[in-house]
């Protein structure tokens, strides 16, 4: 084997495992909604401004 082969293989394995982890966490967070910096799901105590505006517009268009 040439010099540096083992290092390149280990670097590639680490890189691929991090990519797999990143994709898995992205999919998981997309399913569970927004999470805080500790990975816990955040709950909104009051609807945000965009949601309020959306509901107002839907009410206007229905009537």
PyMOL commands that set and color helices and strands:
alter all, ss='L'
color gray80, all
select helices_A, chain A and resi 5-32+49-62
alter helices_A, ss='H'
color red, helices_A
deselect
rebuild
show_as cartoon
